[in-house]
């Protein structure tokens, strides 16, 4: 899937419909064009939502970095990172990534089950 991002800024009065940037009531929206095997689709994303997501990412990154650093780095007498500190921090990050992936999968499974239960319930109520 290819994503094209805008590179130019416009004022609030200008509107560009084919070049990825749109202004609606003073708010800037970015249009991402996604190309997949089924075709091309455009999605508008509010710029403030993008900034919020990036801040959340940075917060998570900082917490993981701090936790792994505090758990793994113990000796500050030298300038070099010891091999055991390096391998500890790498395994700490890998563990976090695997845990995050597993939680995401379970969360997705839960929502699928909830949607199926709602659909079954709606089917039962609709047949009366």
Sine and cosine of phi, psi and omega as CSV:
sin_phi,cos_phi,sin_psi,cos_psi,sin_omega,cos_omega
0.00,0.00,0.82,-0.57,0.03,-1.00
-0.99,-0.16,0.65,-0.76,0.04,-1.00
-0.82,-0.58,0.80,-0.60,0.06,-1.00
-0.96,-0.27,0.73,-0.68,-0.03,-1.00
-0.93,-0.37,0.48,-0.87,-0.01,-1.00
-0.96,0.27,0.43,-0.90,0.04,-1.00
-0.84,-0.55,-0.20,0.98,-0.05,-1.00
-0.95,-0.31,0.52,-0.85,0.07,-1.00
-0.95,-0.30,0.58,-0.81,0.03,-1.00
-0.80,-0.60,0.27,-0.96,0.06,-1.00
-0.98,0.19,0.18,-0.98,-0.04,-1.00
-0.90,0.43,-0.40,0.91,-0.06,-1.00
-0.98,0.18,-0.40,0.92,-0.07,-1.00
-1.00,0.03,0.53,-0.85,0.04,-1.00
-0.70,-0.71,0.76,-0.65,0.05,-1.00
-0.86,-0.52,0.90,-0.44,-0.06,-1.00
-1.00,0.01,-0.46,0.89,-0.05,-1.00
-0.97,-0.23,-0.16,0.99,-0.08,-1.00
-0.94,-0.34,0.47,0.88,0.23,-0.97
0.99,0.11,-0.21,0.98,-0.06,-1.00
-0.88,-0.47,0.76,-0.65,-0.01,-1.00
-0.72,-0.70,0.64,-0.77,0.07,-1.00
-0.89,-0.46,0.82,-0.57,0.02,-1.00
-0.79,-0.61,0.88,-0.47,0.00,-1.00
0.78,0.63,0.70,0.71,0.07,-1.00
0.98,0.19,-0.02,1.00,0.02,-1.00
-0.96,-0.27,0.70,-0.71,-0.04,-1.00
-1.00,0.00,0.73,-0.68,0.07,-1.00
-0.86,-0.51,0.62,-0.79,0.04,-1.00
-0.96,-0.28,0.74,-0.67,0.05,-1.00
-0.98,-0.19,0.87,-0.50,0.06,-1.00
-0.99,-0.16,0.75,-0.66,0.06,-1.00
-0.98,-0.20,0.89,-0.45,-0.01,-1.00
-0.96,-0.27,0.78,-0.62,0.03,-1.00
-0.92,-0.38,0.82,-0.58,0.05,-1.00
-0.74,-0.67,-0.06,-1.00,-0.02,-1.00
-0.91,0.42,-0.40,0.92,-0.03,-1.00
-1.00,0.00,-0.04,1.00,0.04,-1.00
0.76,-0.65,-0.28,-0.96,-0.05,-1.00
-0.92,-0.38,0.68,-0.73,0.07,-1.00
-0.70,-0.71,0.54,-0.84,0.00,-1.00
-0.94,-0.35,0.69,-0.73,-0.01,-1.00
-0.79,-0.61,0.76,-0.65,0.04,-1.00
-1.00,-0.10,0.77,-0.63,-0.02,-1.00
-0.83,-0.55,0.79,-0.61,0.02,-1.00
-0.92,0.40,0.71,-0.70,-0.03,-1.00
-0.88,0.47,-0.59,0.81,0.02,-1.00
-0.91,0.41,-0.52,0.85,0.08,-1.00
-0.92,0.39,-0.62,0.79,0.05,-1.00
-0.90,0.45,-0.68,0.74,0.01,-1.00
-0.91,0.42,-0.68,0.74,0.03,-1.00
-0.86,0.50,-0.72,0.69,0.01,-1.00
-0.89,0.46,-0.64,0.77,0.00,-1.00
-0.92,0.39,-0.64,0.77,0.05,-1.00
-0.90,0.44,-0.65,0.76,0.05,-1.00
-0.89,0.46,-0.67,0.75,0.04,-1.00
-0.88,0.48,-0.72,0.69,-0.01,-1.00
-0.89,0.45,-0.64,0.77,0.05,-1.00
-0.88,0.47,-0.71,0.71,0.03,-1.00
-0.90,0.45,-0.71,0.70,0.01,-1.00
-0.85,0.52,-0.71,0.71,0.00,-1.00
-0.90,0.43,-0.65,0.76,0.02,-1.00
-0.90,0.43,-0.71,0.71,0.00,-1.00
-0.89,0.45,-0.71,0.71,0.00,-1.00
-0.87,0.49,-0.71,0.70,-0.01,-1.00
-0.91,0.42,-0.71,0.71,0.00,-1.00
-0.88,0.48,-0.73,0.69,-0.01,-1.00
-0.91,0.40,-0.62,0.78,0.02,-1.00
-0.90,0.44,-0.73,0.68,-0.03,-1.00
-0.91,0.43,-0.57,0.82,0.00,-1.00
-0.97,0.22,-0.51,0.86,-0.20,-0.98
-0.96,-0.29,-0.56,0.83,-0.09,-1.00
-1.00,-0.08,0.90,-0.44,-0.08,-1.00
-0.87,-0.49,-0.40,0.92,-0.11,-0.99
-0.92,-0.40,0.88,-0.48,0.00,-1.00
-0.93,-0.36,0.34,0.94,-0.04,-1.00
-0.99,0.13,-0.30,0.95,-0.01,-1.00
-0.82,-0.58,0.21,-0.98,-0.01,-1.00
-1.00,0.08,-0.39,0.92,-0.08,-1.00
-1.00,0.08,0.56,-0.83,0.12,-0.99
-0.99,0.11,0.80,-0.60,-0.03,-1.00
-0.96,0.28,0.48,-0.88,-0.01,-1.00
-0.85,0.53,-0.63,0.78,0.01,-1.00
-0.93,0.38,-0.55,0.84,0.06,-1.00
-0.93,0.37,-0.66,0.75,0.01,-1.00
-0.91,0.43,-0.73,0.69,0.00,-1.00
-0.93,0.38,-0.57,0.82,0.04,-1.00
-0.90,0.45,-0.71,0.71,-0.02,-1.00
-0.92,0.39,-0.59,0.81,0.05,-1.00
-0.91,0.42,-0.70,0.71,0.00,-1.00
-0.94,0.35,-0.53,0.85,0.07,-1.00
-0.88,0.47,-0.73,0.69,0.01,-1.00
-0.91,0.42,-0.68,0.73,0.03,-1.00
-0.87,0.49,-0.66,0.75,0.01,-1.00
-0.89,0.46,-0.68,0.74,0.03,-1.00
-0.89,0.46,-0.71,0.70,-0.02,-1.00
-0.90,0.44,-0.68,0.74,0.03,-1.00
-0.91,0.42,-0.65,0.76,0.02,-1.00
-0.90,0.44,-0.70,0.72,0.02,-1.00
-0.88,0.47,-0.68,0.74,0.03,-1.00
-0.89,0.45,-0.67,0.74,0.00,-1.00
-0.91,0.41,-0.68,0.73,0.03,-1.00
-0.88,0.47,-0.69,0.73,0.02,-1.00
-0.87,0.49,-0.67,0.75,0.02,-1.00
-0.90,0.43,-0.69,0.72,0.00,-1.00
-0.91,0.41,-0.63,0.77,0.03,-1.00
-0.88,0.47,-0.68,0.73,0.03,-1.00
-0.90,0.43,-0.70,0.72,0.03,-1.00
-0.87,0.49,-0.67,0.75,0.01,-1.00
-0.87,0.49,-0.72,0.70,0.00,-1.00
-0.91,0.40,-0.59,0.81,0.06,-1.00
-0.89,0.45,-0.70,0.71,0.03,-1.00
-0.89,0.46,-0.67,0.75,0.01,-1.00
-0.90,0.44,-0.68,0.74,0.02,-1.00
-0.91,0.42,-0.64,0.77,0.04,-1.00
-0.91,0.42,-0.64,0.77,0.02,-1.00
-0.91,0.42,-0.67,0.75,0.04,-1.00
-0.91,0.42,-0.65,0.76,0.02,-1.00
-0.91,0.42,-0.65,0.76,0.03,-1.00
-0.91,0.41,-0.66,0.75,0.02,-1.00
-0.90,0.43,-0.66,0.75,0.03,-1.00
-0.91,0.42,-0.61,0.79,0.04,-1.00
-0.91,0.42,-0.62,0.78,0.03,-1.00
-0.93,0.36,-0.66,0.75,-0.01,-1.00
-0.95,0.31,-0.55,0.84,-0.02,-1.00
-0.96,0.28,-0.35,0.94,-0.06,-1.00
-1.00,0.04,-0.09,1.00,-0.02,-1.00
-0.96,0.27,0.00,0.00,0.00,0.00
